[in-house]
Amino acid sequence: MRINYRTGLWHEFHAIILMCICIACCITSTIAIAGPEIDNHPILPEDAIITTVAVGNSPGEIAVDEGTSQIYVTNYSSGSVSVIDGHEHKVLATIDVGGHPNHLALIPDLKQVFVTNEDPDQYVSIIDIKTNTICNKIPMENRSFGISANPDSGILYLLTGANEVNTCILDANTHAVSRMKNAPDNTMCIAVNSTAKRLYFAVDNEIAVFDEKSSVTIAPIQLGSLPLAIAFNPATNRVFATTFDNHLYIIDGIKNTVIMKIALAKGAYPIAINPVTDQVFISSYKEKKVYVFDGMSGKLNVTVSVSKQGIPAKISVNPKTNLLYVSMHETNSVCIINGNDYLTLDEMTFRPLWHKHPRSSDDTPRIP
C-alpha cells in the first residue's frame, strides 16, 4: 500500500506503531519487575533448624547423594571432604584430598564424587561413595575452581586456568580431559540443563546458552549484572540465576527468556533447587539468612535466620527429604534445616500483593 501523507494515513499508521511499541515496553517492564510483596513474609521458627554438624575448616561446596542420603562437604583450609550421614546427622568420614578443595560434583550412576583442587595440587580427586575413600586422582594442567556435571551422560565441565579461565571437559567413565571448543573465556560459573541438553555460562552481564552436543551458541540471555550462580530445575525447565547486583532471575529454559526479576538482600547468591517441591533456596552471607522462594510464582515463602550458626557459605538440598544443608563459616559447621516446616504456616499470613515497596525507587520487590 502506498502511504498518502495528504490523507493522513501516515499519521494514523505512525500512531499505531507508537501504540504497539508502548504496549511492548509495558509488558517487558512488568515481566522484568514482577515479584511478590514481601513486607510481612513469615519467618521460620528457630526449631526448623534441626542441628549443626561440625566439619573441617572453611567448609564450602556441598553435594547430596539421594541414594544414600550422604552429604559431601569441601573443607577448603583443611584439605579434606567431610561425609555426613543424612539420617543420623553426624560425620561418617573425613577424606583427605590435599590442597584446597573448593568444588565438587556427583555422578550417581558411577557412585562417585569429583572434587576440584586449587593450587598447589592441580588435580581432581574421585571419591568412591560406597567406601568413602579416594579411588583415583586426575592430574590437571591448571588450577580448577569450578565443576558442574551432567549425571545422565557422565560428562563434567570444569573451569580451569591461571591468568584466564577456560572450560575443560572431563569424561567420568574414561577420565579423559579435553578443552571445550567454542566455550567463552573467563566464565564465572557453569550450569547444565540435562533435560534440554544445554549449558549455561555466566559471562559478563549475560548467560551464554550452548548446545551441549555441538558446543554451538544457541542464544545469549541478557541480565543486568554478572551472574554469580546458576541453577536448573529439570521438572519445570526453569533456570535460576543470582547476580552481582543482588537480583534473582527466573528464566524459561526452552525459550531462553527472562520470566521475572526479583531483588535480593545483599550477599545473597548461592542457590539450591528442589525439583520435587519447586522450592528455590538462596543464602545471604551478609544478612545471615536463607530465603525460600516458590519457583513458579517467584513468591518469597519464608525466611530462615542462621545468624546464631555463623556465616552461610554454600547451600544444597536433598530433594527426597527436603532437608537443607548450609555450610557455615566462623563455626566450621553445616547447618541442617527442615525445608518442610514452612508448609505448616497459615497461608493467610502471606501477602501476595504486588505493589511498590516503600524503600524501593522502582517497583522491584526487595527483601528487608
N, C-alpha and C positions, 0 to 999 in steps of 0.2 A: 504494500500500500504506500502510496506517495503522500507524505505529510504536507498539508496546505496550511502554511502559517496564518494566512488571512482568515481561514475558517475557525481558527482557534483549536484545531485538533492537536497541534503540537503541545499547547499548554495543557490540554486535558491528558495527553499521553505522559507529559512530564510530571503532572500531579500524581498520576497512578504509580509511576516509577518511584517517586519520593515516598508515597504511602507504603509501598512494598518494602522499601529499604527501612523505613521506620519500624514496621511490624517485625522484620527480621532482626533488627537491632534489639528490640524489646524482648523477643524470645531468647536471643543469645544471652542478654544480660540476666534474665530471670534464671536461666539454667546455670549461669556462672555463679550466682549468689544464692541459689536455692539451698535451704537448710532449715533446721528446727530452731525455735525459740528456746533457749536453754537457761533462762534466768533461774528458775526454780527446779532444776532437774534433781531427781533423787540421788542421795549419796548412800552408797552401800555401807551397811553397818560393819564395824571392825571385826565381828566374828565371821565375816565372809573370808577373812584371811585365815586359812586353815593352820598354817605353821610356816616357819622358816627353817631351811636346812643349810647348815654350814658347809661351805665348799672351799676351794683354793683361793689364792689371792687374785684380785681383779677379775672376777667372773664376767663373762661376756655372752657370746652367742649360745643359743640353746636349740637342741633338736629333740623331738619326741618320737619315739618308736611306738606306734599304736599297737603293734602286735604284742610286745612285751610290757608296754607301759613303762619303759625305762626312759629316763631323761638324761641327755648328754649335755654337759656344760663346759665350755672352754675356760680355763683359768690362765689368763694372759701372763701374769707375773710369776706364777708357779710352774709354768711349762707343763701343765697337765690337763686332763679332762676328767671331770667328776661324773660318775654314773649314779643317778638317783632312782630308787625304787618308787614307782608312781603309786603303789598301793600302800606301802608302809611309810613313805616319805622319809627315807633315810638313805645315806650314801652306801651303795653296794661295792663300789670300787673307785680307786683313783688311778688313772692311767698316765704314766709319764710319757709324754710325747716330745719333750725337749723344746728348746727355742721359745717362741712366743706364739702359742696357738691363738688364733683370732676368729676363725670362721669354721663352720662345719656343715656338712650336708649328708643326708641319709638316703641310701638305696635299699628299700625294704626287701625286695626280692633277693638281693645278694646278702642281706643281713649284715651290711657293712656301713660304717660311718667314716666319711672322708674329712680329714681335719687339715686346714691350711696353716702354715707356719710362716712367721715373718723372720727376718734376719735374727741370728746368724745361721739358722737352719733352713735351708731352701729346699723343702720337700713337703710332700703331702703324706700324712700318716693315715693308714687304714686300720680301723678298729673292727674286730670281729664281734658282733653283737652277742653271739652265743657264749663266748668266753670272756668278753670284755678285755681283750688283750690286743696288742698291735700285731697284725698279721703281715703287714708289708709297709714299705715306705717308697714313695715315688719321688725321685730327685727332680727338681725344677731349676731352670736357668736363672730365675729371678725370684725375689720375694713374692709370696702370694698373700693377698689380703682380702679376698672375696671369693665366694663359691656359691653356685646355685645348680640344682640338679633337675633333670627330667627323670623321674623314677620309672617311667614307662620304658624309655629307651636305654636307660643306664648311662646317659651322657651327662657329664658335669662341665660347667663353664666356670673358668677361673679368671680372676683379674690378677695379672702379674705385672711386674716391671719395677724399674728403679726410678729413672727420670721421667718416664712416660708410662701410662697404663695401657697394657694390651690384654686381649682376651684369648685364652687358650682353651682347647677342648680336651677333656680327659675321658677316655673310654673306661668305664668302671669294670668292664669284662676283660679287656686286654691290657689295661694300664698304659695304653699308648697316649702320648701327649702331642698335640699339634696346635699351631697358631690358627685361629679362626680367620677365614678370609672375609674381607669387607667389613669387619667389625669396627665400630667407631673407636677412636682413640680417647684415652682419658675418661673412661666410663666410671661413674660413681658407684653404681650397683647394677645387678642383672636380676631379672625375674623370668621364670619360664611358664608359659601357658601350655601345659601338656595336652589340653583339650584341642585347641586350635593349632597346635604346633608353632607357636610364635615365641619370640624372645623380645624382652623389653630392656633396653639400655637407657640408663639415666645419663644424659649428656647435656651440658649447659642448662638451658631452660626448657628442655623438652624430653620426651621419651621417644627414642627411636625404635620402631617396631620392625622386626626382621622375621622372615620366614625361616623356621628352624632348619628345614631340609636343604633349601637352596642358598641360604645366607644372603638373600636379597632383601633390600629395604622395601617394606610394604607402605609405611606411612609414618610421618612424624606427628606426635601429639604435643601440641604447644601448651606449655604450662607457664605460670607466672614467675617461676623461680626454679633453682636447681633441685631436682628430686633427690632426696636422701634415702628413701626406702620405697620399695615397690613390692606389692603382694598381689596374689591372684586367687580368686575363688572359682574353682572348676565347676561348682554346682550352678552358679549364676552367670558364669563367663564375664565377671566384672573384675576390673583391675583397680587397685587402690594404691595411691602414691602420696607420700608426705613430702613437703618441700621445705627448702631453707627459710622461706618467709612465713613458715608456720601455717600451712594450709593442707587440708586433705582433699585430694581429687578423686572422685569416683568416675571411672571410665568404662564405657561399653567395649568389651573385649572383642566384639565382632566388627562393629563399625569404627572402632578406634577414635571415638569422640568423647569429649568430656560431658558427663551427665550432670554433675554438680560439683561445686567447690565450697568447702566448709573451713572457716577459720579455726585454728587450734591455739592451745596455750603455747607459750614459749618453751622450746626444748622438747616438743612432742614430735617424734618421728618414727621410732621403732613400731612395726606393725605385726600383728598376728591375726590370722583369719581362721574362723571355724566354719567350714563349708556346710556343716550339718545344721547349725543354728543360725547361720548367716550373721554372725557377730563379727565386728571389727574391733580389735583391742589395740589401743595406742598408749604408750607410756611417755611421760614427760619427766626428764631428769631435773628440770628446773622447778617445776611445780610439785614434784614427788607424788604424782598421781597416775592412775591408769583410767583411761576413758573407754567406755563400752558403747559402740555405735551399732545401729541397725544397718546392715549392708545394703538393704534395698531402699529405704527411705532416707538414709543419712542422718536419722534422728539419734541424738545422744540419749541413750537409755539410762546410764548411771555413771557415777564417778567413784573411784576407789582411792582413798588416801593410803599411801605406803610410806609416809614420812617417818614413822617410827621404825621402819625396817631398813631405811637407808636411801640411797640414790638409785633409782631404777636405771638399768643399762639397756638390756635387750629383753625380748618377750617372746613367748611361744605358748601354744595351747594344744592340749590333747583333744581332738575332735570327738572321741568316743565318750570321754568323761566330762568334757568341758571344764577341766581344771586348767588354770592359767599359771604359767611359770615365768617369774620375773627375776632376772639376775640383778643383785643389789651391790653397788659399790659401797665403800665405807665399812659395811658389815661383812663383806665377803660371804654372801649367802644367796640362796634362792628362795624367794617368797612364793608361796603357793596359795592361789586364790580360787575360791569356788565360783566359777562363772555362771552357775545356775541360780544363785541366790537372788539376783535382781528380778527374776521372773515371778517371785512371790510378792513383789511390791504392788501396791494398789495402782493400777493403770491410770486412775483418775489423777494421781499426783503428777503425771506427765503433762507437759504443756506444749502440744504440737501447734502452737500459734506462730506463724511466720510473719514477723514484722521487724521493724528496725530496732536493733539493740541500743540501749541508751548510751553505751560507751563506744559505739561504733560511728565512724564518719560516713559509712555507707550502709547498705542493707545486709552486709555479711555477718552471719551469726558468729559470736565469739564465746569461747569458754572462759568463764571468770577465773 
